[in-house]
Amino acid sequence: MTIKQIKIQHLRNIAEADIRFAAGINVVTGKNGSGKSTLLEAIYMLGRGRSFRTSKFGPVVQHGEKSLTLFAISSLAREHRIGIHKSASQTIIKIDGESITKLSDIAKMTPLQILTPMSHEILERGPEYRRRFVEWGVFHVEPSYYPNYKKFCKALKQRNSLLKTDPGTVSSWNQIVGGFGEEMNRLREDYFNLLQSTFKDELAQLNIDSKIEISWKRGWDEGVSLASALKQREPSDIKQGYTQVGPHRADIRLLFEGRSAFTSISRGQQKMIISALHLAQAAITQKRTGIMPILLFDDLVAELDAENRDRLLRRINQIGCQAFITATDRPGEVGDIEMNEIRIESGTVKPTDHVS
């Protein structure tokens, strides 16, 4: 999967840009505030239909403008044209001239992996961040996951509503929620088992301490069906007003020598571990679907020494994916790796002459 060209109009401080990219590593350089992250934001929006920096429209659109437009030519099995027109009141997304209404369609078209200076939150913050990571992976390799996920969410919402309004009827929903939840967890666990082994491979490729381990918590006790767990928790759920067990309570644990990786290692080590997780997920997507996701690294060098930075660049180059990396300056030469530089100055994008 590659993006060959992107056109931007009125996205933050980029008034207008038309850029062609290399199929390998693209390094976006410029001073802080020049618009480097904005270019990554444009690519992300074309793959997810939304920004990774804010859920609000106001900060995204250029000051004084009422809408923004993004257009890209991407190459999957064939060339595709993706367009987004976004205003405060609506978002119009088109793929090859056809309007789409589901963000899942555009996510399937342009699979992305992104690491930002805030990616350490997967270690620091609540389990919802880690669940999202797993769900992105399952979504891209297992077609049945998303339809089942939607059915589970609908059933869970109904059960939660009845817990507050008609608790006497909650039992009738335990089997329904349990059935969809068990299937969700089966697909997640199948995926996680593959992630676990692939993650170990990536740790070895990046020469990261092998004492890092990840484990899966499904969201209810082992050896008990979800329907039974829901039945057991019914009195407590009625008292609390929400469902306390199920796949919506699942989590990943990342441990270093048996302790939380967040409290046991440095921020630079955390970044390398998170990078290994994303590279493992990209490898699984490529193996199961034949499509290699695009990698976005916002501020690659932050918190990394030169040795780890070079290891990561070499690994990105080795797996052969398209990558977009922001940095204040172009990284030094790393072996024979070719890097296409795109310079941004005060919102003006200046692509280099050479695109491989």
Helices and strands as residue ranges (DSSP letters): E 2-11, E 14-20, E 25-29, H 36-48, E 67-75, E 79-87, E 91-95, E 98-100, H 103-109, E 112-115, H 121-124, H 127-141, H 145-165, G 167-173, H 174-205, E 212-217, H 226-240, G 247-249, E 251-256, E 259-260, H 261-264, H 267-289, E 294-297, H 306-319, E 323-327, E 339-345, E 348-351
